[in-house]
Amino acid sequence: MTVWTTFTLRVDTPLFSGDTTGPDTGTIIRPPSIRGVLRYWYRALAAGHTVCSVDDLPQLADGETEVFGSTATPSPIRLRVTQPVTPAEDAGILPGWATRSENGFAGARYLLGQGLCTGGRIPALSRPHLPVDTTFDLHVALPKDPRITQRFMLALWAWLTYGGLGARTRRGFGRLSCTAISNPPPHWSTALLHPTGTAGALLARWHTVIPVDVADAIKAAFLKPPASTKNPWESRGGLSPFPVLSAGTWSANALDLQPRPLPEALHRTGAAWRIFRNDAATTDDYTAATPEWKTTILGPDNSYPVAALGLPVNYYRPKDRLKASVNLHLDNQAARRASPVWLTPVRLGDTDRYAVFTHIFYADLAPTEQQATLRLDGGPAPRPLTLPSAATATAIWDAWLDGDPRGG
């Protein structure tokens, strides 16, 4: 008889999931989507506890297959979802959490981006979403092998602690909390997956990367940890080839520890991110043109340090409808680089207040064979731009975590 462990998950920030078209748009929580994000967080965590060098990457892949399966090997873990009872909110009505604005700038809508929020005089969401306090159950049939079970649980813990589900999770949407567990495996409890306390206490847990009370699961999951804690990618400027959750390749801090209602937390987060991305922007003028618009997009400079914050970057000048974009290209195909910077409004227990944390994976901007390419509508042929070095990118990321102006 199969024994199921049930995790009751609560939506803490608006969640955009499911199909983008059709009658079930934005309402479906799909097990394959959850399995996909769990794979991501498993790789990030396991690499920090199993990989001693780049040569160990095949071992990392084998470990992932043991837990989540592959095209040739089924996963020993089964997932089911009891769909939310709460219906998705209508996309045609701008929700209250997205209406907060300051000097003509709406921080939450900036975080949503053009893909989820239309602009113009009457802004609206482009697809429905599951609202805050929606709950659903994730049912998991765990294997008898305790090592595989603990690896799965660590992936689940990392996902719920640092990530989210659906669209724009790197900008704070789709964040979940585990509010109850039935039949929990050894070493685990609701308190580990949903710690409570002050914003400062929660940030202290983040600063440890892997909190002490998760150590038993680490020992049970990875029987032979690396013999050395030295960053195996020092020869690459300390940047790992992919996201790795370890002290040498990941860091976090608070963007705003003051407990705030979600609309204010999202707005302030968007405002801080806008000003950091654009040296010319201020709280009095969020719309100021970015410096690279003149120096690089329309000028001769080929340097592009803003690539450290993710690609593609799109530009638009309303007066003449001039469009430009910068993206990575491989074999003339777009190959975007998601931002290594995550913005995370963290709900404080069961209150309606949030503190805002941020974390960064110190990873390569792109494989060596990729380059950034500028494409300008109606302009000259696309031209290559220079990606920032590891040292430059690291300085930009450190400046964000320290709360300084970009590159300062």
C-alpha positions as CSV (number, residue, x, y, z in Angstrom):
1,M,0.0,0.0,0.0
2,T,1.4,3.4,-1.0
3,V,1.8,5.9,1.8
4,W,1.5,9.5,0.8
5,T,3.0,12.5,2.6
6,T,0.8,15.6,2.1
7,F,2.2,19.2,2.2
8,T,-0.4,21.9,2.4
9,L,1.0,24.9,0.5
10,R,-0.2,28.5,0.8
11,V,0.2,31.2,-1.8
12,D,2.1,34.1,-0.2
13,T,2.6,36.3,-3.3
14,P,0.4,36.2,-6.4
15,L,1.0,33.1,-8.5
16,F,0.9,33.0,-12.3
17,S,0.8,29.3,-13.3
18,G,-0.8,27.0,-15.8
19,D,-1.6,27.5,-19.5
20,T,-1.4,31.0,-21.0
21,T,-4.6,30.4,-23.1
22,G,-7.7,28.4,-22.7
23,P,-10.4,27.9,-20.0
24,D,-7.8,26.9,-17.3
25,T,-5.5,29.8,-17.8
26,G,-3.6,30.6,-14.6
27,T,-5.6,28.2,-12.4
28,I,-3.7,24.9,-12.7
29,I,-0.9,23.8,-10.5
30,R,0.8,21.0,-12.5
31,P,3.0,18.3,-11.0
32,P,5.5,18.5,-13.9
33,S,6.0,22.2,-13.1
34,I,6.7,21.4,-9.5
35,R,9.0,18.6,-10.4
36,G,10.9,21.0,-12.7
37,V,11.5,23.6,-10.0
38,L,12.5,20.8,-7.6
39,R,15.1,19.6,-10.1
40,Y,16.5,23.2,-10.2
41,W,16.8,23.5,-6.5
42,Y,18.2,20.0,-6.1
43,R,21.0,20.7,-8.5
44,A,21.8,24.0,-6.8
45,L,21.9,22.4,-3.4
46,A,23.5,19.1,-4.3
47,A,26.3,20.8,-6.2
48,G,27.3,22.6,-3.1
49,H,27.6,19.4,-1.2
50,T,28.9,16.8,-3.7
51,V,30.9,18.6,-6.4
52,C,34.6,19.1,-5.8
53,S,35.5,20.1,-9.4
54,V,34.0,20.5,-12.8
55,D,34.8,16.9,-13.5
56,D,32.2,15.9,-10.8
57,L,29.3,17.2,-12.9
58,P,28.4,13.7,-14.2
59,Q,28.1,12.5,-10.6
60,L,25.7,15.4,-10.0
61,A,23.6,14.4,-12.9
62,D,23.5,10.8,-11.7
63,G,22.3,11.9,-8.3
64,E,19.5,14.0,-9.9
65,T,18.4,10.9,-11.9
66,E,18.3,8.8,-8.7
67,V,15.8,11.3,-7.3
68,F,13.8,12.6,-10.2
69,G,14.4,10.1,-12.9
70,S,15.2,10.6,-16.6
71,T,13.9,9.8,-20.0
72,A,15.2,6.2,-19.5
73,T,14.7,5.8,-15.7
74,P,11.4,6.5,-13.9
75,S,11.5,8.6,-10.7
76,P,11.0,6.6,-7.5
77,I,8.9,9.6,-6.2
78,R,5.3,10.2,-7.3
79,L,3.6,13.6,-7.1
80,R,0.0,14.5,-7.1
81,V,-1.8,17.9,-6.6
82,T,-5.2,18.7,-5.2
83,Q,-6.1,21.8,-7.2
84,P,-6.9,25.0,-5.3
85,V,-10.6,25.6,-4.5
86,T,-10.1,29.3,-4.9
87,P,-10.5,30.4,-8.5
88,A,-8.0,32.5,-10.3
89,E,-8.6,36.2,-10.2
90,D,-9.8,37.9,-13.4
91,A,-6.9,39.4,-15.5
92,G,-9.1,42.2,-16.7
93,I,-9.3,43.8,-13.3
94,L,-6.1,45.3,-11.9
95,P,-5.7,43.9,-8.4
96,G,-5.1,46.2,-5.4
97,W,-1.5,44.9,-4.9
98,A,-0.6,46.3,-8.3
99,T,-2.1,49.7,-8.0
100,R,0.4,51.3,-5.7
101,S,2.4,54.1,-7.5
102,E,4.7,56.9,-6.8
103,N,5.5,59.8,-9.1
104,G,3.9,57.9,-12.0
105,F,5.9,54.7,-11.2
106,A,4.2,51.4,-10.1
107,G,6.8,49.1,-8.6
108,A,4.7,45.9,-8.6
109,R,3.9,46.4,-12.3
110,Y,7.6,47.0,-13.0
111,L,8.4,43.7,-11.4
112,L,5.7,41.9,-13.4
113,G,7.2,43.2,-16.7
114,Q,5.5,43.5,-20.1
115,G,4.8,39.8,-20.2
116,L,2.4,39.9,-17.3
117,C,1.1,43.4,-17.2
118,T,0.0,45.6,-20.1
119,G,0.8,49.3,-20.0
120,G,-0.9,52.3,-21.3
121,R,-3.5,54.6,-19.7
122,I,-5.5,51.6,-18.3
123,P,-3.0,49.0,-17.2
124,A,-4.2,45.4,-16.7
125,L,-2.8,42.0,-16.1
126,S,-2.3,39.9,-19.2
127,R,-3.3,36.6,-17.5
128,P,-5.2,35.5,-14.4
129,H,-3.4,34.6,-11.2
130,L,-4.0,32.7,-7.9
131,P,-4.4,35.2,-5.1
132,V,-2.6,35.4,-1.8
133,D,-3.9,32.8,0.8
134,T,-5.0,30.3,-1.9
135,T,-4.0,26.8,-0.6
136,F,-3.5,23.5,-2.3
137,D,-2.1,20.1,-1.3
138,L,1.0,18.5,-2.8
139,H,0.9,14.7,-2.2
140,V,4.2,12.9,-2.4
141,A,4.8,9.1,-2.4
142,L,8.3,8.9,-1.0
143,P,10.6,5.9,-1.6
144,K,11.8,3.5,1.1
145,D,15.4,4.6,0.5
146,P,16.0,7.2,3.2
147,R,18.9,8.8,1.3
148,I,16.6,9.5,-1.7
149,T,13.9,10.8,0.6
150,Q,16.2,13.2,2.3
151,R,17.5,14.5,-1.1
152,F,13.9,15.2,-2.2
153,M,13.1,16.9,1.1
154,L,16.2,19.1,0.8
155,A,15.1,20.2,-2.7
156,L,11.6,20.9,-1.4
157,W,13.1,22.9,1.5
158,A,15.4,25.0,-0.8
159,W,12.5,25.6,-3.2
160,L,10.1,26.9,-0.5
161,T,12.8,28.9,1.3
162,Y,14.4,30.6,-1.6
163,G,12.2,30.2,-4.7
164,G,8.7,30.1,-6.0
165,L,6.4,28.6,-8.7
166,G,5.1,30.0,-12.0
167,A,6.1,33.1,-13.8
168,R,8.4,35.9,-12.4
169,T,9.5,34.0,-9.4
170,R,12.9,35.8,-9.5
171,R,10.9,39.0,-9.0
172,G,9.0,37.8,-6.0
173,F,5.9,36.2,-7.4
174,G,4.6,32.7,-6.8
175,R,6.1,32.4,-3.4
176,L,4.7,29.5,-1.2
177,S,4.7,28.5,2.4
178,C,4.1,25.0,3.8
179,T,1.5,25.4,6.6
180,A,1.0,21.7,7.4
181,I,2.5,18.2,6.8
182,S,0.9,14.8,7.2
183,N,3.2,11.8,7.5
184,P,6.4,13.8,7.5
185,P,9.7,11.9,6.9
186,P,12.4,11.7,9.6
187,H,14.2,15.0,10.4
188,W,11.3,17.1,8.9
189,S,8.5,19.2,10.3
190,T,6.3,22.1,9.4
191,A,8.6,24.4,11.4
192,L,11.6,23.5,9.2
193,L,9.7,24.2,6.0
194,H,7.8,27.2,7.3
195,P,10.0,28.9,10.0
196,T,8.4,31.8,11.9
197,G,9.9,34.7,13.8
198,T,11.0,38.3,13.2
199,A,12.4,39.5,9.9
200,G,15.8,39.7,11.5
201,A,15.6,36.1,12.7
202,L,14.6,34.8,9.3
203,L,17.4,36.8,7.6
204,A,19.9,35.2,10.1
205,R,18.7,31.8,8.8
206,W,19.3,32.9,5.2
207,H,22.8,34.2,6.0
208,T,23.8,30.7,7.1
209,V,22.8,29.4,3.6
210,I,22.0,25.9,5.1
211,P,20.6,26.4,8.7
212,V,21.9,24.2,11.4
213,D,18.6,22.4,11.9
214,V,18.8,21.1,8.3
215,A,22.2,19.6,8.9
216,D,20.8,16.1,9.8
217,A,19.1,15.9,6.5
218,I,22.3,17.0,4.7
219,K,24.2,14.2,6.4
220,A,21.6,11.6,5.6
221,A,21.3,12.7,1.9
222,F,24.9,13.1,1.0
223,L,27.0,10.4,2.6
224,K,30.3,11.5,1.1
225,P,30.5,15.3,1.1
226,P,33.4,17.1,-0.6
227,A,36.7,16.8,1.4
228,S,37.4,20.5,0.8
229,T,35.2,23.5,1.2
230,K,37.4,25.5,-1.2
231,N,35.5,27.0,-4.1
232,P,36.1,24.6,-7.0
233,W,35.7,27.4,-9.5
234,E,38.3,29.8,-8.3
235,S,40.0,29.6,-11.7
236,R,36.9,31.0,-13.3
237,G,36.9,34.1,-11.1
238,G,34.9,32.2,-8.4
239,L,31.8,31.9,-10.7
240,S,30.2,28.5,-11.0
241,P,29.0,27.3,-14.4
242,F,25.4,27.1,-13.1
243,P,23.5,28.2,-9.9
244,V,25.1,26.6,-6.8
245,L,23.7,27.0,-3.3
246,S,26.8,27.3,-1.2
247,A,28.7,29.9,0.8
248,G,31.2,30.5,-2.0
249,T,28.7,30.9,-4.8
250,W,25.5,32.3,-3.2
251,S,24.8,35.3,-1.0
252,A,21.7,37.0,0.5
253,N,20.7,40.1,2.4
254,A,17.7,42.1,3.3
255,L,16.3,44.7,0.9
256,D,13.8,45.9,3.5
257,L,13.3,44.4,6.9
258,Q,10.5,46.7,7.9
259,P,7.3,44.7,8.0
260,R,4.9,46.0,5.3
261,P,1.7,45.1,3.6
262,L,2.2,43.3,0.3
263,P,1.3,46.2,-2.0
264,E,3.8,48.4,-0.3
265,A,6.5,45.7,-0.2
266,L,6.1,45.0,-3.9
267,H,6.2,48.6,-4.8
268,R,9.3,49.4,-2.8
269,T,11.0,46.4,-4.2
270,G,10.2,47.4,-7.8
271,A,11.4,51.0,-7.1
272,A,14.7,49.8,-5.6
273,W,15.3,47.5,-8.5
274,R,14.5,50.1,-11.1
275,I,16.9,52.7,-9.5
276,F,19.7,50.1,-9.2
277,R,19.3,49.0,-12.9
278,N,19.3,52.6,-14.0
279,D,21.9,55.0,-12.5
280,A,20.0,58.0,-13.9
281,A,16.7,57.1,-12.2
282,T,15.6,58.6,-8.9
283,T,12.5,58.6,-6.7
284,D,11.5,61.9,-8.4
285,D,12.1,60.5,-12.0
286,Y,11.9,56.8,-12.5
287,T,11.6,57.2,-16.3
288,A,15.0,58.7,-16.9
289,A,16.8,57.1,-19.8
290,T,19.4,54.6,-18.8
291,P,23.0,55.8,-19.4
292,E,23.8,52.9,-21.8
293,W,21.0,54.2,-24.1
294,K,23.3,57.0,-25.3
295,T,26.7,55.4,-24.8
296,T,26.0,51.9,-26.2
297,I,22.6,51.5,-27.8
298,L,22.9,54.6,-29.9
299,G,26.6,55.2,-29.3
300,P,29.9,53.5,-30.2
301,D,30.6,51.9,-26.8
302,N,30.6,48.1,-26.8
303,S,30.8,47.5,-23.1
304,Y,27.6,46.3,-21.4
305,P,27.9,45.8,-17.7
306,V,24.1,45.7,-17.1
307,A,24.2,42.2,-18.6
308,A,25.3,41.1,-15.1
309,L,21.6,41.6,-14.1
310,G,20.2,39.4,-16.8
311,L,19.4,39.3,-20.5
312,P,17.5,40.1,-22.6
313,V,17.1,43.8,-22.0
314,N,14.6,45.6,-24.2
315,Y,14.5,49.4,-25.0
316,Y,11.8,51.5,-26.4
317,R,11.7,55.3,-27.2
318,P,8.0,56.3,-27.4
319,K,8.5,59.5,-29.4
320,D,9.6,57.6,-32.5
321,R,8.8,54.1,-31.5
322,L,12.4,53.1,-31.7
323,K,13.0,49.6,-30.3
324,A,16.3,47.9,-29.4
325,S,17.2,44.7,-27.6
326,V,20.3,43.1,-26.2
327,N,20.3,39.3,-25.8
328,L,22.6,36.3,-25.9
329,H,22.8,34.5,-29.2
330,L,24.1,31.0,-30.1
331,D,24.1,30.0,-33.7
332,N,21.9,33.1,-34.4
333,Q,19.3,31.8,-31.9
334,A,18.3,33.8,-28.8
335,A,19.6,32.2,-25.6
336,R,18.5,34.3,-22.7
337,R,20.3,34.5,-19.4
338,A,17.9,34.7,-16.5
339,S,18.9,37.2,-13.9
340,P,21.1,35.8,-11.1
341,V,19.5,38.3,-8.7
342,W,16.3,37.1,-6.9
343,L,13.9,39.5,-5.1
344,T,11.8,37.8,-2.4
345,P,9.0,39.3,-0.3
346,V,8.9,36.9,2.7
347,R,5.7,36.7,4.6
348,L,6.2,36.9,8.3
349,G,4.5,33.8,9.7
350,D,0.7,34.0,9.3
351,T,0.5,37.8,9.4
352,D,-0.3,40.0,6.4
353,R,3.1,41.7,6.6
354,Y,6.2,41.1,4.5
355,A,9.9,41.8,4.7
356,V,11.9,41.8,1.5
357,F,15.0,39.7,1.0
358,T,17.3,39.3,-2.0
359,H,19.7,36.6,-3.0
360,I,22.2,36.1,-5.8
361,F,23.8,33.1,-7.5
362,Y,27.4,34.0,-8.4
363,A,27.4,32.1,-11.6
364,D,28.8,32.5,-15.2
365,L,26.9,35.1,-17.3
366,A,27.1,32.8,-20.3
367,P,29.1,29.9,-21.8
368,T,32.2,31.1,-23.6
369,E,30.7,30.5,-27.0
370,Q,27.9,32.9,-26.4
371,Q,28.0,36.7,-26.8
372,A,25.7,39.6,-26.2
373,T,24.2,41.0,-29.4
374,L,22.6,44.4,-29.9
375,R,19.7,44.6,-32.4
376,L,18.3,48.0,-33.2
377,D,15.0,48.2,-35.2
378,G,15.7,50.0,-38.5
379,G,19.3,50.6,-37.6
380,P,22.6,49.0,-38.7
381,A,23.3,45.3,-38.6
382,P,23.4,43.6,-35.2
383,R,26.7,44.1,-33.4
384,P,28.4,42.2,-30.5
385,L,28.7,43.8,-27.1
386,T,31.2,42.9,-24.4
387,L,29.9,41.0,-21.4
388,P,31.2,42.1,-18.1
389,S,34.1,40.2,-16.6
390,A,33.7,38.0,-13.6
391,A,35.3,40.7,-11.4
392,T,33.0,43.4,-12.9
393,A,29.9,41.2,-12.5
394,T,30.8,40.3,-8.9
395,A,31.3,44.0,-8.0
396,I,27.8,44.8,-9.4
397,W,26.2,42.0,-7.4
398,D,28.0,42.9,-4.3
399,A,26.9,46.5,-4.7
400,W,23.3,45.4,-4.9
401,L,23.6,43.3,-1.7
402,D,25.3,46.2,0.1
403,G,22.6,48.6,-1.0
404,D,25.0,50.8,-3.0
405,P,24.5,52.3,-6.5
406,R,25.3,49.9,-9.3
407,G,29.0,49.4,-9.7
408,G,29.7,51.8,-6.8
